[in-house]
Amino acid sequence: MTARRLVQIGLLAWVAALSVTAGAEAKVAGTLASATITSAQAEEILAELRAIKAMLVEDRKSAEPGSGTLKLPDTGIHVLGSPNAPVTMVEFTDYQCPYCRRFHEQSWPELKKNYIETGKVRFVVRDLPLDFHDQALPSALAAHCAGEQDRYWPMYEALLGQKEALTKDTARRLAATAGVDLATFDTCLRNPGLRRNIENDVAEAQRIGVTGTPGFVIAQRHDGQLEGVLLLGAQPTAVFTSRIDALLTNH
């Protein structure tokens, strides 16, 4: 490995740790000045770092709550909470997404306890398996098939609570643990209609601007439609609760 590559790797890690603060670039420039590389190499690395910084800033902006109101059909196969809840929260999820797991670990328990179980929020899960996650679609299909046996929510919890990387055998093992009859489960997985349901969710997510997972719509129901705001990413719990509380106040 060349000296330049070693410096580059170290600086990329440093920029990530600095979270693109205002002084990060100056600190990197100072380090490059003392490194045993040419000025041309230093300029090339700085250009790459500036490009990475720009991408990180864009990622941060894309995760901020949307300001506009959007409309979404009030449909959903997997629904948790009171059907009369004044607020509906829709999650577009990918079971292999680390940020979906972060939401499940950090925000989901409080939201479930304080809002869903108290009748304030109706929670709907829709699927957005990302193409570069090879086990996302199989896991989504497995969750649907568990749902066919009234075991969707235990499967949802098990998939997003899984600590190890998902493999082709994980979903079937978790289904068995959730009490699913595996012969019926295996037959269900071959049903082409399930894949169409997931494809419809993906198309709906793309239409409203869900560019990654998890994506959320926090809304109220009006004439068969959900009208509300879009949130992207595993936001802090307070971001979800503030949006929900605002809608509850207006109810």
C-alpha positions in Angstrom: 0.0 0.0 0.0 1.4 3.4 -1.0 2.1 6.3 1.4 -0.5 8.3 -0.5 -3.2 5.7 -0.1 -2.4 5.4 3.6 -2.8 9.1 4.1 -6.0 9.1 2.0 -7.6 6.4 4.1 -6.6 8.1 7.3 -8.0 11.4 6.2 -11.3 9.9 5.0 -11.8 8.4 8.4 -10.9 11.8 10.0 -13.4 13.7 7.9 -16.1 11.2 8.9 -15.3 11.6 12.5 -15.3 15.4 12.2 -18.8 15.2 10.7 -17.9 17.8 8.1 -17.4 20.7 10.6 -16.4 24.1 9.3 -12.7 23.7 10.3 -12.3 20.1 9.0 -10.9 21.1 5.7 -8.3 23.5 7.2 -7.1 20.8 9.6 -6.8 18.3 6.7 -4.8 20.8 4.7 -2.4 21.2 7.6 -2.0 17.5 7.9 -1.3 17.2 4.1 1.3 19.9 4.3 3.3 17.8 6.7 2.8 14.5 4.9 5.4 13.0 2.6 3.4 13.6 -0.6 3.7 16.0 -3.5 1.6 19.2 -3.7 -0.2 17.7 -6.7 -1.2 14.6 -4.7 -2.2 16.8 -1.8 -4.5 18.9 -4.1 -6.0 15.8 -5.6 -6.8 14.4 -2.1 -8.3 17.7 -1.0 -10.5 17.7 -4.1 -11.8 14.3 -3.2 -12.4 15.3 0.4 -14.3 18.3 -0.8 -16.5 16.1 -3.0 -17.1 13.7 -0.1 -18.0 16.7 2.2 -20.5 17.9 -0.4 -22.1 14.5 -0.5 -22.3 14.3 3.2 -24.0 17.7 3.4 -26.5 16.6 0.8 -27.2 13.4 2.7 -27.8 15.4 5.9 -30.2 17.8 4.1 -32.1 14.9 2.6 -32.7 13.5 6.1 -34.3 16.7 7.3 -38.1 16.8 7.8 -40.0 17.8 4.7 -41.8 21.1 4.9 -44.6 20.4 2.4 -47.8 18.5 2.8 -48.2 15.3 0.8 -51.0 12.9 0.1 -50.9 9.1 0.3 -53.7 6.6 -0.1 -54.9 5.4 3.2 -54.1 1.7 2.5 -52.0 -0.8 4.4 -52.0 -4.5 5.0 -50.0 -4.4 8.2 -51.5 -2.0 10.7 -50.9 -1.7 14.4 -52.9 0.3 16.9 -56.5 1.7 17.1 -58.3 2.1 13.8 -59.7 5.3 15.2 -56.4 6.8 16.1 -56.3 10.5 15.1 -52.7 10.2 13.7 -51.3 7.7 11.2 -47.6 7.0 10.9 -46.5 5.1 7.8 -43.0 3.5 7.7 -41.4 2.4 4.5 -38.8 -0.1 5.6 -36.0 -2.4 4.4 -35.3 -5.2 6.8 -31.6 -5.3 5.9 -31.2 -1.5 6.3 -29.0 -0.6 9.4 -30.8 2.7 9.8 -34.2 0.9 10.0 -32.7 -1.2 12.8 -31.5 2.0 14.5 -35.0 3.4 14.4 -36.3 0.1 15.8 -33.8 0.1 18.6 -33.9 3.8 19.5 -37.3 5.3 18.7 -39.7 2.4 18.1 -40.1 1.3 21.8 -41.1 4.8 23.0 -43.4 5.5 20.1 -45.1 2.1 20.5 -45.6 2.5 24.2 -46.6 6.1 24.4 -48.5 6.6 21.2 -49.6 3.4 19.5 -50.6 1.4 22.6 -52.4 4.5 24.0 -54.6 4.8 20.9 -53.1 8.1 19.6 -51.3 6.7 16.6 -52.1 4.0 14.0 -48.9 2.5 12.7 -48.6 1.2 9.1 -45.7 -0.7 7.6 -45.0 -0.7 3.9 -42.1 -2.2 2.1 -39.1 -0.5 0.3 -36.5 -3.2 -0.2 -33.4 -1.6 -1.7 -31.8 -3.3 -4.7 -28.4 -3.4 -3.2 -29.6 -5.4 -0.1 -29.8 -9.0 -1.3 -31.9 -10.2 1.6 -34.3 -7.2 1.8 -36.9 -8.6 -0.7 -36.8 -12.2 0.7 -37.2 -10.8 4.2 -40.2 -8.6 3.1 -41.8 -11.7 1.5 -41.2 -13.7 4.6 -42.8 -11.0 6.8 -45.9 -11.0 4.5 -46.1 -14.8 4.7 -45.8 -14.7 8.5 -48.7 -12.2 8.3 -50.8 -14.7 6.4 -50.6 -16.8 9.6 -51.3 -13.8 11.8 -47.7 -13.6 12.9 -46.6 -10.5 11.0 -45.7 -8.3 14.0 -43.6 -10.9 15.8 -41.8 -11.4 12.5 -41.3 -7.6 12.0 -39.8 -7.4 15.5 -37.6 -10.4 14.9 -36.2 -9.2 11.6 -35.4 -5.7 12.8 -34.1 -6.9 16.1 -31.7 -9.4 14.4 -28.2 -8.6 15.5 -26.4 -10.7 12.9 -26.3 -10.1 9.2 -29.4 -11.5 7.4 -28.8 -14.6 5.3 -31.0 -16.7 3.0 -31.7 -18.9 6.0 -32.5 -16.2 8.6 -36.1 -15.4 7.6 -37.2 -19.1 7.7 -35.5 -19.6 11.1 -37.1 -16.5 12.5 -40.5 -17.6 11.1 -40.2 -20.9 12.9 -39.3 -19.1 16.2 -42.4 -16.8 15.7 -44.6 -19.9 15.6 -45.2 -20.0 11.8 -46.1 -23.3 10.2 -43.2 -23.7 7.8 -45.0 -25.9 5.2 -47.6 -23.2 4.7 -45.0 -20.5 4.9 -42.9 -22.1 2.1 -46.0 -22.4 -0.1 -46.8 -18.7 0.5 -43.4 -17.6 -0.5 -44.1 -18.8 -4.1 -47.2 -16.6 -4.4 -46.5 -14.0 -7.1 -49.2 -11.7 -5.7 -47.0 -10.9 -2.7 -44.2 -9.6 -4.8 -46.8 -7.3 -6.6 -47.9 -5.9 -3.3 -44.3 -5.0 -2.5 -43.7 -3.5 -5.9 -46.8 -1.3 -5.3 -45.3 -0.1 -2.1 -42.0 0.7 -3.8 -43.8 2.7 -6.5 -45.7 4.6 -3.9 -42.6 5.4 -2.0 -40.9 6.7 -5.1 -43.9 8.8 -6.0 -43.9 10.7 -2.7 -40.1 11.1 -2.6 -38.9 8.4 -0.2 -35.3 8.2 -1.4 -34.0 5.8 1.2 -34.9 3.8 4.3 -36.5 4.2 6.6 -38.9 6.8 5.3 -42.0 7.9 7.3 -45.2 9.8 6.6 -46.9 11.3 9.7 -50.4 12.3 8.8 -54.1 12.6 9.4 -56.9 11.0 7.4 -59.1 13.0 5.1 -61.6 11.4 2.7 -59.7 8.2 2.3 -56.3 9.9 2.0 -53.5 10.5 4.4 -52.3 14.1 4.4 -49.1 14.9 6.3 -45.3 15.3 6.2 -42.4 13.2 5.1 -39.5 12.3 7.4 -36.4 10.6 6.0 -34.0 8.6 8.1 -33.7 7.3 11.6 -34.4 10.7 13.2 -34.1 11.3 16.9 -37.2 10.3 18.8 -38.1 13.9 19.6 -38.5 14.7 15.8 -41.2 12.0 15.6 -42.9 13.0 18.8 -43.0 16.7 18.0 -44.6 16.1 14.6 -47.1 13.7 16.2 -47.9 16.0 19.1 -48.5 18.9 16.7 -51.1 16.9 14.8 -52.7 15.7 18.0 -53.0 19.3 19.2 -54.8 20.2 15.9 -57.1 17.3 16.1 
